[in-house]
Amino acid sequence: MATQAEDAADGEPAPADVSCDLDATPTREVRSLMRGLLAGRDGVMVDDALLVADELISNAHQHASGPRVCRLALLDQGRRLRVEVDDGSRTLPQARTPDCDGGRGLLLVSQLASEWGVRRYRDHKTVWAELGLDGAGTSGHARHMATAPAERQADQAPRSPAGDQR
């Protein structure tokens, strides 16, 4: 997973298939719009995309001021999804050690997205993530979500509490 931080000239945001004012749009509505954009895709990929978007949106609400905007775009002829969240802060997101108060958001984004980064502008920033949509386990580094080979599936049969295979 590549993480990038860069300063950018103020300009137009990236093109979007869906754009939402996060200060006026509930997160559940953003999820619904994303499900519509990803209609017909594998459930695991949609779940990964929803989780990444939720984390970026939550971070913008929790750690930054408005205005907050989310853009969702299909790229590369629908093989990739880009999620962008703008907020009114120029402060870069900071990964931290997870504890009972949180700290798992950027770790999840890092594991599920093929790459993510931050673009800083004069008066705001955009945190973005891209996920592959062309096969199980290709969203990024979440190989645990890929289909297990047949020989491994047999090894993972349920076991009784005593450890004997059923």
C-alpha positions as CSV (number, residue, x, y, z in Angstrom):
1,M,0.0,0.0,0.0
2,A,1.4,3.4,-1.0
3,T,0.7,6.4,1.1
4,Q,1.3,9.8,-0.4
5,A,1.2,13.3,1.0
6,E,1.6,16.3,-1.3
7,D,0.9,19.9,-1.5
8,A,-1.3,20.9,-4.4
9,A,-2.2,24.1,-6.1
10,D,-5.8,25.2,-5.5
11,G,-7.8,23.9,-8.4
12,E,-10.8,21.9,-9.3
13,P,-11.4,18.7,-7.4
14,A,-11.1,15.4,-9.2
15,P,-14.1,14.4,-11.3
16,A,-16.7,12.5,-9.3
17,D,-19.5,10.1,-10.2
18,V,-21.1,11.1,-6.8
19,S,-20.4,14.2,-4.7
20,C,-21.9,14.9,-1.2
21,D,-21.8,17.8,1.2
22,L,-20.9,15.9,4.3
23,D,-22.1,18.8,6.6
24,A,-25.6,18.3,5.1
25,T,-25.7,14.6,4.1
26,P,-25.9,11.8,6.7
27,T,-23.2,9.1,6.4
28,R,-25.9,6.5,5.8
29,E,-27.0,8.4,2.6
30,V,-23.3,8.4,1.4
31,R,-23.3,4.6,2.0
32,S,-26.5,4.2,0.0
33,L,-25.0,6.2,-2.9
34,M,-21.9,4.1,-2.8
35,R,-23.9,0.9,-2.9
36,G,-25.7,2.3,-6.0
37,L,-22.4,3.2,-7.6
38,L,-21.1,-0.3,-6.9
39,A,-24.3,-2.2,-7.8
40,G,-23.5,-5.7,-9.1
41,R,-20.1,-5.9,-7.4
42,D,-19.0,-8.6,-5.0
43,G,-20.2,-8.1,-1.5
44,V,-16.8,-8.2,0.1
45,M,-15.5,-5.4,-2.2
46,V,-18.5,-3.3,-1.5
47,D,-18.0,-3.9,2.3
48,D,-14.3,-2.9,2.0
49,A,-15.3,0.3,0.1
50,L,-17.9,1.2,2.6
51,L,-15.5,0.7,5.5
52,V,-12.9,2.9,3.9
53,A,-15.4,5.7,3.1
54,D,-16.8,5.5,6.6
55,E,-13.3,5.9,8.1
56,L,-12.4,8.8,6.0
57,I,-15.7,10.5,6.6
58,S,-15.5,9.9,10.4
59,N,-12.0,11.3,10.6
60,A,-13.1,14.5,8.8
61,H,-16.0,14.9,11.2
62,Q,-14.0,14.0,14.3
63,H,-10.7,15.8,13.6
64,A,-11.4,18.7,11.2
65,S,-13.7,21.6,10.6
66,G,-15.9,22.1,7.6
67,P,-16.7,22.4,4.9
68,R,-16.5,18.7,4.3
69,V,-17.2,17.0,1.0
70,C,-17.0,13.4,-0.2
71,R,-16.5,12.4,-3.8
72,L,-16.8,8.8,-5.2
73,A,-15.5,8.0,-8.6
74,L,-15.1,4.8,-10.7
75,L,-11.8,4.9,-12.5
76,D,-10.0,2.8,-15.1
77,Q,-13.2,1.6,-16.7
78,G,-14.7,0.7,-13.4
79,R,-11.8,-1.4,-12.2
80,R,-10.9,1.0,-9.3
81,L,-12.9,3.1,-6.9
82,R,-11.5,6.4,-5.6
83,V,-12.9,7.9,-2.4
84,E,-12.0,11.5,-1.6
85,V,-12.9,13.5,1.5
86,D,-12.2,17.2,1.8
87,D,-12.2,19.0,5.1
88,G,-11.3,22.5,6.3
89,S,-8.0,21.6,8.0
90,R,-4.5,21.4,6.5
91,T,-3.3,19.1,9.3
92,L,-2.2,15.7,8.0
93,P,-3.9,12.6,9.4
94,Q,-1.8,10.8,12.0
95,A,-1.9,7.0,12.4
96,R,-1.6,6.1,16.1
97,T,-1.4,3.0,18.2
98,P,-4.9,1.5,18.6
99,D,-6.4,1.7,22.1
100,C,-9.8,1.6,23.7
101,D,-10.5,5.1,22.3
102,G,-9.8,4.3,18.7
103,G,-6.8,4.6,16.4
104,R,-7.9,1.8,14.0
105,G,-9.2,4.0,11.2
106,L,-6.1,4.7,9.2
107,L,-4.8,1.2,9.9
108,L,-8.0,-0.2,8.3
109,V,-7.7,2.2,5.3
110,S,-4.1,1.2,4.9
111,Q,-5.0,-2.5,4.8
112,L,-8.0,-2.3,2.6
113,A,-7.0,0.4,0.0
114,S,-4.5,-0.3,-2.7
115,E,-3.1,3.2,-2.0
116,W,-4.1,6.3,-0.1
117,G,-2.8,9.7,0.5
118,V,-3.4,13.4,1.3
119,R,-3.3,16.5,-0.9
120,R,-2.9,19.7,0.9
121,Y,-4.3,23.0,-0.5
122,R,-4.0,26.5,0.8
123,D,-7.1,26.3,2.9
124,H,-8.0,22.6,3.1
125,K,-6.9,19.1,2.4
126,T,-8.2,16.0,0.6
127,V,-7.7,12.6,2.0
128,W,-8.2,10.0,-0.7
129,A,-8.1,6.2,-1.1
130,E,-8.3,3.9,-4.1
131,L,-9.6,0.3,-4.0
132,G,-9.3,-2.3,-6.7
133,L,-12.6,-3.7,-7.8
134,D,-11.5,-6.4,-10.3
135,G,-11.3,-9.4,-8.0
136,A,-11.4,-10.7,-4.4
137,G,-8.5,-9.7,-2.4
138,T,-7.4,-7.0,-4.9
139,S,-8.7,-4.0,-2.9
140,G,-5.2,-3.7,-1.4
141,H,-3.6,-5.8,1.3
142,A,-6.7,-7.5,2.7
143,R,-5.5,-10.9,1.5
144,H,-7.5,-12.5,4.3
145,M,-10.6,-11.7,2.4
146,A,-9.5,-13.5,-0.8
147,T,-11.0,-16.9,-1.5
148,A,-8.9,-19.7,0.1
149,P,-7.5,-22.3,-2.2
150,A,-9.3,-25.7,-2.0
151,E,-6.5,-27.4,-0.2
152,R,-6.5,-24.7,2.5
153,Q,-10.2,-24.9,2.9
154,A,-10.0,-28.6,4.0
155,D,-7.4,-27.6,6.6
156,Q,-9.8,-25.0,8.0
157,A,-12.6,-27.4,8.7
158,P,-14.4,-26.7,12.0
159,R,-12.9,-28.5,15.0
160,S,-14.6,-29.7,18.2
161,P,-13.5,-28.1,21.5
162,A,-11.2,-31.2,22.1
163,G,-9.3,-30.4,18.9
164,D,-10.6,-33.4,16.9
165,Q,-11.8,-32.7,13.4
166,R,-15.6,-33.2,13.0
